[in-house]
Amino acid sequence: MRILNSAQMREAEARTIHEIGIPARVLMENAGRQVVAAIEGAFEELALMRVAVLCGRGNNGGDGFVAARVLVERGIDVNVYLFGTTDAVAGDARANLDVLRALGIDVVEIPDPAAWELLATQVLAADLIVDALFGTGLRGPLTGLAAAVVSDVNASPRPVVAIDLPSGLSADHPLVDGPAMDATLTVALGAPKLSLLLPPAEDHAGTLLVADIGIPTPVIQQVSGPRIEMLTRRAVAPLVPVRRSDSHKGTYGHVLIVAGSIGRTGAAILAARAALRSGAGLVTVAVPASCLPIVAAGGPEFMTLPLPETPDGTVSGDALADVLAFRADVIAVGPGLGHNGPTAAFVHGLVERSGVPLVLDADALNAFVDRAGSLAGREDVPVIITPHPGEMARLVGASTAHVQRNRLDIALDFAHAHNVHVVLKGHRTIVADPSGSAAVNMTGNPGMATAGSGDVLTGVLAAWFAQLDDAPAACRLGVYLHGAAGDLAAADRGQTAIIAGDIVSHLGDALIELVQSPLSRRSQDD
C-alpha cells in the first residue's frame, strides 16, 4: 500500500476528478461515509452516544459535514461545530454545510478563542469527538484557537476519531512541530500518510484504518514523487514462491553465514537456524576454528566451515581466500563476528571481491566506521545492510537521536549514495533501495528488543535473498516475516519473555499465516 504526501494526495485527487471523471463532491461523500462506517465498527455503543463533530473551513471540514449528516441519518445525537464563519467556507465543503442546514441540522460557529471559551464545556460533554479541523492542507504548527481546542480536547477523557490526520500533524513528515490531537482512531482517506506510521507523530494516531474513497489504485500508483510503501500482508504475500513438486535443496539456495567469535557463538547459531526456518536449502556456518565444536553442536541441520582466526578468537584476514572459494548463493557476514583490525580487513576484502550477494550486519558494519565510503554495492553483486540505529549513526557520523528523528531520509540517502539496500532496524523498520523507493514495516513489537533478534533477521534475509534472487523483495518479505514471528511469539509468551529463539521457532507459523492468503501465488518459474 503506497504512502502519499500532501502533494501526491492533491495530484491523486486531481487526476481522479479530471481524468477519471469522479467528481470531487463524490469523493467527499465517500470520505464522510467511510468515516461513519469506521466509527460504527469501533464503537459498539454508538447509538447511545452523543457525538461532537469539529469542522474546519476546508475540505477536511467538508468530510466532517458529510459524516455528521450520515450520523444524523442513522439516528445518532450529533452536534456540529464550525471553527470559523460560514462565509469562509467554500466549494464542496460549503455545499455540504448548506445541506446540513437545509436539513435543519444546526451548525454552531466558533470563530475565535472567546467563543471557544464559552462553548468548550458543551463540546467536551460529548461522548465522542470527531476531529475534522485540518487534513493534509495544514501548513505549520497550530496556534491560537486551533491550539487551544486541541489542548482542551486532549485534556479530556473523550475518545477522538480523526479524519485523515489528527489535527496538528503534517502529511509530509513524522515530526510533531506543535500541539497535535491525540486520536483514538484515525481514518486515513485514500492512502496512509507518513505521520500515521512513523514516530513520534504516530503516537497521536491511535488505531489506523485506511479508507477507500474512490481514488483508483492505478492513480495512486502512478502519481509522481517518492515511492514509499506500507508493508502489509497484501503487499508481501505475492512475494512468497510456490514450491515446485520436482524441486530439491539446491533449488532454494546455499547460504554461507560468516559469524561468531569466542564468547559470541550464539549469534552464528541463531542466524543459521533462522535461515533454515526461512527455507534456505543449504546453510553453512563459517566460524573461527576454535569455535567450530560449539557452533556445530548448535544444530545438526547446518554445516560448518573452520576459518583461520586471530589470537582473540575472531576471523582473521587469512580467512578471505577460504570464503571467496566457497560456493554459496548468498553470504551473510557479521553476527557475533568481533571487531579488530584483522577481522575488519577480512570484511573489507570480502565486500571488495565477493562474486555473490552479501548481507552485512553488526560487526561487519562496524568495520566501516570512519570508512563508510568503502561500503558500496556493485551492479552484479547486490549488498543488503541491516544496521540498528546506533550502527547507522556510526556509519553516517551522526548521533543515534538524529538517526531516529530522520530514519526514512537517512536510509534513503545512504542506499542511494552507496548503492546498497538498507534495512534500518527498530520500531517500524525501514527498507530503502538504491532506486529511491522505500517501505515501512508494520509487523513486530517491543518484545523483540532482545539480544539475538538482529542475528535472526540476518539469517531470514539471507535465506529469502538466496531463494528469490531479488534484494528488494527479500528485504520486504524478510522484515515482514521476522516481525510477524515476533508478534506470534508475543502472543504465546508475552512481550517481556520473548527471546531470540522464540522468534526463530515462530518463523514457520508466520509464513503459514501469510501463505494461507489467496494473494500468495508467485511461481518459482516466474
C-alpha positions as CSV (number, residue, x, y, z in Angstrom):
1,M,0.0,0.0,0.0
2,R,1.6,3.2,-1.1
3,I,2.1,6.1,1.3
4,L,1.4,9.5,-0.1
5,N,2.4,13.0,1.0
6,S,0.2,16.1,0.7
7,A,1.3,17.0,-2.9
8,Q,0.8,13.4,-4.0
9,M,-2.7,13.3,-2.5
10,R,-3.6,16.5,-4.3
11,E,-2.3,15.0,-7.6
12,A,-4.2,11.8,-7.0
13,E,-7.4,13.6,-6.3
14,A,-7.0,16.0,-9.2
15,R,-6.4,13.1,-11.6
16,T,-9.4,11.2,-10.3
17,I,-11.6,14.2,-10.8
18,H,-10.3,15.5,-14.1
19,E,-9.0,12.3,-15.9
20,I,-11.2,9.6,-14.4
21,G,-14.3,11.7,-14.1
22,I,-15.3,11.1,-10.5
23,P,-16.5,14.5,-9.1
24,A,-14.8,16.0,-6.1
25,R,-18.1,16.0,-4.3
26,V,-18.5,12.3,-4.7
27,L,-15.0,11.8,-3.1
28,M,-16.1,13.9,-0.2
29,E,-19.3,12.0,0.2
30,N,-17.4,8.7,0.1
31,A,-15.0,10.0,2.7
32,G,-17.7,11.0,5.1
33,R,-19.5,7.8,4.8
34,Q,-16.3,5.7,5.3
35,V,-15.6,7.7,8.5
36,V,-19.1,6.8,9.8
37,A,-18.5,3.1,8.8
38,A,-15.3,3.2,10.8
39,I,-17.0,4.8,13.8
40,E,-19.7,2.2,13.7
41,G,-17.2,-0.6,13.7
42,A,-15.2,0.8,16.5
43,F,-17.9,2.0,19.0
44,E,-20.5,-0.7,19.8
45,E,-22.5,1.8,22.0
46,L,-22.6,4.4,19.3
47,A,-26.4,4.5,19.3
48,L,-26.3,5.7,22.9
49,M,-23.5,8.3,22.4
50,R,-23.5,12.0,21.9
51,V,-21.1,13.0,19.1
52,A,-19.4,16.3,18.6
53,V,-18.1,16.9,15.1
54,L,-15.4,19.6,15.0
55,C,-15.1,21.0,11.4
56,G,-12.6,23.4,9.9
57,R,-13.2,25.6,6.9
58,G,-11.6,23.4,4.3
59,N,-12.2,20.1,2.7
60,N,-11.4,18.2,5.9
61,G,-14.3,20.1,7.4
62,G,-16.4,19.2,4.4
63,D,-15.7,15.5,5.1
64,G,-16.8,16.2,8.7
65,F,-20.1,17.8,7.5
66,V,-20.9,14.7,5.4
67,A,-20.0,12.4,8.4
68,A,-22.3,14.5,10.6
69,R,-25.2,14.2,8.2
70,V,-24.8,10.5,7.8
71,L,-24.6,10.0,11.6
72,V,-27.9,12.0,12.0
73,E,-29.5,9.8,9.3
74,R,-28.5,6.8,11.5
75,G,-30.3,8.3,14.5
76,I,-27.2,9.4,16.3
77,D,-27.3,12.5,18.6
78,V,-24.9,14.9,16.8
79,N,-23.7,18.4,17.4
80,V,-21.7,20.2,14.6
81,Y,-19.2,23.0,15.3
82,L,-17.6,25.1,12.6
83,F,-14.3,26.7,13.7
84,G,-14.6,29.8,11.7
85,T,-17.5,31.6,9.9
86,T,-19.8,30.3,7.2
87,D,-18.5,33.0,4.8
88,A,-15.1,31.5,5.0
89,V,-16.3,28.0,3.8
90,A,-16.2,27.5,0.0
91,G,-16.5,24.8,-2.7
92,D,-17.7,21.3,-1.9
93,A,-17.3,21.9,1.8
94,R,-19.7,24.8,1.6
95,A,-22.2,22.7,-0.4
96,N,-22.2,20.1,2.3
97,L,-22.5,22.7,5.0
98,D,-25.6,24.1,3.2
99,V,-27.1,20.6,3.0
100,L,-26.8,20.3,6.8
101,R,-28.6,23.5,7.4
102,A,-31.2,22.7,4.7
103,L,-32.0,19.5,6.7
104,G,-32.4,21.6,9.8
105,I,-29.2,20.5,11.4
106,D,-27.7,23.3,13.4
107,V,-24.1,24.2,12.9
108,V,-22.6,26.3,15.7
109,E,-19.9,28.8,14.7
110,I,-16.8,29.2,16.9
111,P,-14.8,31.9,15.2
112,D,-12.4,32.9,17.9
113,P,-10.9,31.8,21.3
114,A,-13.5,33.8,23.2
115,A,-16.3,31.8,21.5
116,W,-14.4,28.5,22.3
117,E,-14.2,29.6,26.0
118,L,-17.9,29.9,26.1
119,L,-18.7,26.6,24.3
120,A,-15.8,24.3,25.3
121,T,-17.7,22.8,28.2
122,Q,-20.7,21.9,25.9
123,V,-18.4,20.4,23.2
124,L,-16.4,18.4,25.7
125,A,-19.6,17.0,27.3
126,A,-20.0,14.8,24.2
127,D,-19.2,11.1,24.4
128,L,-17.2,11.0,21.2
129,I,-15.4,13.8,19.3
130,V,-14.8,13.7,15.5
131,D,-11.7,15.8,14.5
132,A,-12.3,17.3,11.1
133,L,-10.4,20.5,11.7
134,F,-7.4,20.1,9.4
135,G,-6.3,17.4,7.0
136,T,-3.4,17.3,4.6
137,G,-3.7,21.0,4.0
138,L,-2.2,22.0,7.3
139,R,0.8,24.4,6.9
140,G,2.9,24.9,10.1
141,P,2.2,24.3,13.8
142,L,-1.2,25.1,15.3
143,T,-1.6,28.4,17.1
144,G,-4.4,30.4,18.6
145,L,-7.9,29.0,18.5
146,A,-6.8,25.6,17.0
147,A,-4.1,25.1,19.6
148,A,-6.5,25.9,22.4
149,V,-9.1,23.4,21.0
150,V,-6.5,20.6,20.7
151,S,-5.1,21.2,24.2
152,D,-8.6,21.1,25.7
153,V,-9.7,18.0,23.8
154,N,-6.5,16.2,24.7
155,A,-7.0,17.0,28.4
156,S,-10.5,15.5,28.3
157,P,-11.1,11.7,28.6
158,R,-13.2,11.6,25.4
159,P,-12.3,9.3,22.5
160,V,-11.4,11.1,19.3
161,V,-11.8,9.9,15.7
162,A,-9.6,11.9,13.4
163,I,-10.5,12.3,9.7
164,D,-7.4,11.7,7.5
165,L,-4.9,13.1,10.1
166,P,-5.1,14.2,13.7
167,S,-5.1,17.9,13.6
168,G,-1.6,19.3,14.1
169,L,0.2,16.5,12.2
170,S,1.8,17.0,8.8
171,A,1.2,14.7,5.9
172,D,4.8,15.2,4.8
173,H,6.9,14.1,7.8
174,P,6.6,12.3,11.1
175,L,7.8,15.1,13.3
176,V,5.5,16.9,15.7
177,D,6.0,20.6,15.4
178,G,3.5,21.8,17.9
179,P,0.2,20.8,19.5
180,A,-1.5,17.8,17.9
181,M,-4.7,15.9,18.6
182,D,-4.5,12.6,20.4
183,A,-6.7,10.4,18.3
184,T,-8.2,7.1,19.4
185,L,-8.9,6.2,15.8
186,T,-7.6,7.8,12.6
187,V,-9.4,7.1,9.3
188,A,-6.8,7.9,6.5
189,L,-8.5,8.8,3.3
190,G,-7.3,7.2,0.1
191,A,-3.8,6.4,1.3
192,P,-1.8,6.4,4.6
193,K,0.5,9.3,5.4
194,L,3.9,9.1,6.9
195,S,2.9,10.8,10.2
196,L,0.5,8.0,10.8
197,L,3.2,5.3,10.6
198,L,6.4,6.7,12.0
199,P,7.3,8.0,15.4
200,P,7.0,10.4,17.1
201,A,3.8,11.5,15.2
202,E,2.3,8.0,15.0
203,D,1.7,8.2,18.8
204,H,-1.1,10.7,18.1
205,A,-2.9,8.5,15.5
206,G,-4.3,5.7,17.7
207,T,-5.7,2.8,15.7
208,L,-5.2,3.4,11.9
209,L,-7.7,2.5,9.2
210,V,-7.2,3.3,5.6
211,A,-10.5,4.1,3.8
212,D,-11.2,3.7,0.1
213,I,-12.9,6.9,-1.0
214,G,-13.0,6.1,-4.7
215,I,-9.5,7.1,-5.9
216,P,-8.5,4.2,-8.3
217,T,-5.4,2.2,-7.3
218,P,-3.7,2.8,-10.6
219,V,-4.0,6.5,-10.0
220,I,-2.3,6.2,-6.6
221,Q,0.4,4.0,-8.0
222,Q,1.1,6.4,-10.9
223,V,1.4,9.7,-9.0
224,S,4.8,11.3,-9.2
225,G,7.2,11.7,-6.3
226,P,8.6,9.4,-3.6
227,R,7.6,5.8,-3.7
228,I,7.1,4.7,-0.1
229,E,5.1,1.6,0.7
230,M,3.4,0.4,3.8
231,L,4.3,-3.3,4.2
232,T,1.0,-5.2,4.7
233,R,0.0,-8.8,4.2
234,R,-1.4,-7.9,0.8
235,A,1.9,-6.3,-0.2
236,V,4.2,-9.1,0.7
237,A,2.1,-12.3,0.2
238,P,2.6,-12.4,-3.6
239,L,6.4,-12.5,-3.0
240,V,6.3,-16.0,-1.5
241,P,7.2,-18.6,-4.1
242,V,5.2,-21.7,-4.6
243,R,7.5,-24.7,-4.2
244,R,7.6,-27.0,-7.2
245,S,7.0,-30.7,-6.7
246,D,10.2,-31.6,-8.5
247,S,12.4,-29.2,-6.6
248,H,15.4,-30.1,-4.4
249,K,17.5,-28.5,-1.7
250,G,19.7,-26.8,-4.4
251,T,16.6,-25.1,-5.7
252,Y,16.4,-23.0,-2.6
253,G,19.9,-21.7,-2.4
254,H,23.0,-22.3,-0.3
255,V,23.6,-19.6,2.4
256,L,27.1,-19.2,3.9
257,I,27.0,-17.4,7.2
258,V,30.3,-15.9,8.4
259,A,29.8,-15.3,12.1
260,G,30.8,-15.9,15.6
261,S,33.9,-15.5,17.8
262,I,35.0,-16.6,21.2
263,G,32.1,-15.8,23.6
264,R,29.7,-15.0,20.7
265,T,28.9,-18.3,19.1
266,G,25.2,-18.0,19.8
267,A,24.8,-15.3,17.2
268,A,26.1,-17.7,14.5
269,I,23.7,-20.4,15.6
270,L,20.7,-18.1,15.7
271,A,21.4,-16.8,12.2
272,A,21.8,-20.4,10.9
273,R,18.6,-21.6,12.4
274,A,16.7,-18.6,11.1
275,A,18.0,-19.2,7.6
276,L,16.9,-22.8,7.7
277,R,13.5,-21.9,9.1
278,S,13.1,-19.4,6.3
279,G,13.5,-22.0,3.6
280,A,17.2,-22.0,2.6
281,G,18.0,-25.4,1.1
282,L,21.5,-25.5,2.5
283,V,23.2,-23.5,5.2
284,T,26.9,-23.5,6.1
285,V,28.3,-21.5,9.1
286,A,31.9,-20.4,8.8
287,V,33.4,-19.7,12.2
288,P,36.9,-19.3,13.8
289,A,38.2,-22.8,14.0
290,S,38.2,-22.8,17.8
291,C,34.5,-22.0,17.8
292,L,33.5,-24.8,15.5
293,P,32.7,-27.5,18.1
294,I,30.3,-25.2,19.9
295,V,28.6,-24.0,16.8
296,A,28.3,-27.5,15.2
297,A,26.6,-28.7,18.4
298,G,24.0,-25.9,17.9
299,G,22.2,-27.7,15.1
300,P,22.5,-30.9,13.1
301,E,20.8,-29.4,10.1
302,F,23.5,-26.9,9.1
303,M,27.1,-27.5,8.1
304,T,30.2,-25.8,9.4
305,L,33.4,-24.4,7.9
306,P,36.5,-23.7,10.1
307,L,38.3,-20.5,9.4
308,P,41.7,-19.1,10.3
309,E,41.5,-17.0,13.4
310,T,43.2,-14.2,15.3
311,P,44.7,-14.7,18.8
312,D,41.5,-13.1,20.1
313,G,39.4,-15.9,18.6
314,T,37.9,-13.8,15.7
315,V,38.0,-14.4,11.9
316,S,41.4,-13.4,10.6
317,G,42.3,-11.8,7.2
318,D,43.7,-15.2,6.1
319,A,40.1,-16.5,6.0
320,L,39.3,-14.4,3.0
321,A,40.5,-16.9,0.5
322,D,38.5,-19.7,2.0
323,V,35.3,-17.7,2.0
324,L,35.8,-16.5,-1.6
325,A,36.4,-20.0,-2.8
326,F,33.3,-21.4,-1.1
327,R,30.4,-22.0,-3.5
328,A,27.4,-20.1,-2.0
329,D,24.4,-18.2,-3.4
330,V,24.5,-15.6,-0.7
331,I,27.0,-14.8,2.0
332,A,25.8,-13.2,5.3
333,V,28.5,-11.7,7.5
334,G,28.6,-10.1,10.9
335,P,26.6,-11.6,13.7
336,G,29.0,-12.0,16.7
337,L,32.0,-11.6,14.4
338,G,34.0,-9.3,16.7
339,H,35.8,-6.1,15.8
340,N,39.5,-5.7,15.4
341,G,41.9,-4.8,12.7
342,P,42.4,-8.3,11.0
343,T,38.6,-9.0,11.2
344,A,37.8,-5.6,9.7
345,A,40.3,-6.3,6.9
346,F,38.6,-9.6,6.2
347,V,35.2,-7.8,5.9
348,H,36.6,-5.1,3.6
349,G,38.2,-7.7,1.3
350,L,35.0,-9.6,1.1
351,V,32.9,-6.6,0.1
352,E,35.5,-5.6,-2.5
353,R,36.0,-9.1,-4.0
354,S,32.8,-11.2,-3.4
355,G,31.2,-12.5,-6.5
356,V,27.9,-13.3,-4.8
357,P,25.3,-11.1,-3.0
358,L,26.1,-10.1,0.6
359,V,24.1,-9.4,3.7
360,L,26.1,-7.3,6.2
361,D,25.1,-7.0,9.9
362,A,26.6,-6.0,13.2
363,D,30.4,-6.1,13.3
364,A,30.6,-6.3,9.5
365,L,29.1,-2.8,9.5
366,N,31.3,-1.7,12.4
367,A,34.2,-2.5,10.1
368,F,33.2,0.6,8.0
369,V,33.0,3.2,10.8
370,D,35.1,6.2,9.6
371,R,35.4,4.3,6.2
372,A,31.8,4.3,5.0
373,G,33.0,5.3,1.5
374,S,34.3,1.8,1.1
375,L,30.9,0.3,1.8
376,A,29.3,0.0,-1.6
377,G,27.4,-2.5,-3.7
378,R,28.1,-3.3,-7.3
379,E,25.7,-3.8,-10.1
380,D,26.4,-7.5,-10.3
381,V,26.8,-8.0,-6.5
382,P,23.8,-6.6,-4.5
383,V,24.5,-5.8,-0.9
384,I,22.0,-5.6,1.9
385,I,23.0,-3.9,5.1
386,T,21.0,-4.3,8.4
387,P,22.0,-1.6,10.9
388,H,20.3,-0.8,14.1
389,P,20.1,3.0,14.8
390,G,23.3,3.0,16.7
391,E,25.2,1.3,13.9
392,M,23.7,3.6,11.3
393,A,24.7,6.6,13.4
394,R,28.3,5.4,13.4
395,L,28.2,4.9,9.6
396,V,26.9,8.4,8.9
397,G,28.8,10.2,11.6
398,A,25.7,11.4,13.5
399,S,24.0,10.8,16.8
400,T,21.6,8.0,17.3
401,A,18.9,10.6,18.2
402,H,19.5,12.3,14.9
403,V,19.0,8.9,13.1
404,Q,15.8,8.2,15.0
405,R,14.4,11.6,14.1
406,N,15.2,11.2,10.4
407,R,15.0,7.4,9.8
408,L,13.5,7.4,6.4
409,D,15.6,10.2,4.9
410,I,18.8,8.7,6.3
411,A,18.1,5.2,5.0
412,L,17.1,6.5,1.5
413,D,20.2,8.8,1.3
414,F,22.6,6.0,2.3
415,A,21.0,3.5,0.0
416,H,21.4,5.9,-2.9
417,A,24.9,7.1,-2.1
418,H,26.3,3.6,-1.5
419,N,24.2,1.5,-3.9
420,V,23.1,-0.8,-1.1
421,H,19.8,-2.0,0.2
422,V,19.3,-0.6,3.7
423,V,17.2,-2.4,6.3
424,L,17.2,0.2,9.2
425,K,16.0,-1.8,12.1
426,G,13.9,-0.7,15.0
427,H,10.2,0.2,15.5
428,R,8.8,0.5,12.0
429,T,11.8,-1.0,10.3
430,I,12.7,0.9,7.1
431,V,13.6,-0.8,3.9
432,A,15.3,1.5,1.4
433,D,16.6,0.7,-2.1
434,P,19.2,2.4,-4.3
435,S,16.5,3.2,-6.7
436,G,14.9,5.6,-4.2
437,S,11.9,3.5,-3.2
438,A,11.3,2.6,0.4
439,A,8.9,0.6,2.6
440,V,7.8,0.8,6.2
441,N,7.2,-2.5,8.0
442,M,4.1,-2.7,10.2
443,T,4.9,-6.0,12.0
444,G,6.9,-6.5,15.2
445,N,6.6,-5.4,18.8
446,P,8.8,-4.1,21.7
447,G,9.4,-7.6,23.0
448,M,11.8,-8.1,20.0
449,A,14.2,-5.7,21.6
450,T,16.2,-8.6,22.9
451,A,19.7,-10.0,22.3
452,G,19.9,-12.0,19.1
453,S,16.9,-10.7,17.4
454,G,19.0,-8.9,14.8
455,D,21.0,-12.1,14.2
456,V,17.8,-13.9,13.4
457,L,16.9,-11.2,10.9
458,T,20.2,-11.7,9.2
459,G,19.5,-15.3,8.6
460,V,16.0,-14.6,7.5
461,L,17.1,-12.1,4.9
462,A,19.9,-14.3,3.6
463,A,17.6,-17.2,3.1
464,W,15.0,-15.2,1.2
465,F,17.7,-13.5,-0.8
466,A,19.0,-16.9,-1.9
467,Q,15.5,-18.1,-2.9
468,L,14.2,-15.0,-4.6
469,D,17.4,-13.6,-6.1
470,D,15.7,-10.2,-5.7
471,A,17.1,-7.9,-3.0
472,P,14.1,-5.6,-2.6
473,A,11.7,-8.5,-2.4
474,A,13.9,-10.4,0.0
475,C,14.1,-7.3,2.3
476,R,10.4,-6.7,2.3
477,L,9.4,-10.3,2.8
478,G,12.1,-10.9,5.3
479,V,11.4,-8.0,7.6
480,Y,7.6,-8.6,7.5
481,L,8.0,-12.3,8.5
482,H,10.6,-11.5,11.1
483,G,8.2,-9.1,12.7
484,A,5.2,-11.4,12.3
485,A,7.1,-14.2,14.0
486,G,7.8,-11.8,16.9
487,D,4.2,-11.0,17.1
488,L,3.2,-14.6,17.3
489,A,5.9,-15.2,19.9
490,A,4.5,-12.3,22.0
491,A,1.0,-13.8,21.7
492,D,2.4,-17.1,23.1
493,R,4.8,-15.9,25.8
494,G,4.1,-12.2,26.3
495,Q,6.5,-9.4,25.1
496,T,8.6,-9.4,28.2
497,A,9.5,-13.1,28.0
498,I,10.5,-13.2,24.3
499,I,14.0,-14.4,23.5
500,A,15.5,-14.6,20.0
501,G,15.0,-18.4,19.8
502,D,11.2,-17.8,20.2
503,I,11.3,-15.7,17.0
504,V,13.0,-18.5,15.2
505,S,10.5,-21.0,16.4
506,H,7.6,-18.9,15.1
507,L,9.0,-18.2,11.6
508,G,7.2,-21.2,10.1
509,D,3.9,-20.1,11.7
510,A,4.3,-16.6,10.4
511,L,4.8,-18.0,6.9
512,I,1.8,-20.3,7.2
513,E,-0.4,-17.3,8.2
514,L,0.9,-15.4,5.2
515,V,0.6,-18.1,2.6
516,Q,-2.9,-19.1,3.6
517,S,-4.0,-15.9,1.9
518,P,-5.0,-16.4,-1.8
519,L,-2.8,-13.5,-2.6
520,S,0.3,-15.7,-2.4
521,R,0.7,-17.3,-5.8
522,R,4.2,-16.4,-7.0
523,S,5.6,-19.3,-9.0
524,Q,9.3,-20.4,-8.9
525,D,9.1,-20.3,-12.7
526,D,8.1,-16.6,-12.8
